Amino acid sequence: MLGMSKALALTHNYAAQSVETIRCAIVLSCGVALIAAGQALPF
């Protein structure tokens, strides 16, 4: 039983880290897209 709870805790931790990594990637890609669009626009 202890092994199962440890595995669940590790899985939960890994899932939380993946969500944070995906969120960071989305925010960074949006920022890059805004910077690229700002350089392409004359104003």
SVG drawing of the C-alpha trace seen along z (x, -y; Angstrom):
<svg xmlns="http://www.w3.org/2000/svg" viewBox="-2 -54 13 56">
<polyline fill="none" stroke="black" stroke-width="0.4" points="0.0,0.0 2.9,-2.4 4.3,-1.9 1.0,-2.8 0.6,-6.0 4.2,-6.9 3.6,-6.3 0.5,-8.4 2.3,-11.3 5.1,-11.2 2.5,-11.1 0.7,-14.1 4.0,-16.0 5.0,-15.2 1.6,-16.3 1.8,-19.6 5.2,-20.3 4.1,-19.5 1.2,-21.8 3.5,-24.6 5.9,-23.9 3.1,-24.0 1.8,-27.2 5.3,-28.8 5.7,-27.7 2.3,-29.2 3.1,-32.6 6.5,-32.8 5.2,-31.9 2.5,-34.6 5.1,-37.1 7.3,-36.2 4.4,-36.5 3.5,-40.0 7.1,-41.1 7.3,-39.8 4.0,-41.5 5.1,-44.8 8.2,-44.8 6.2,-44.0 3.7,-46.8 4.8,-50.4 3.2,-52.0"/>
</svg>
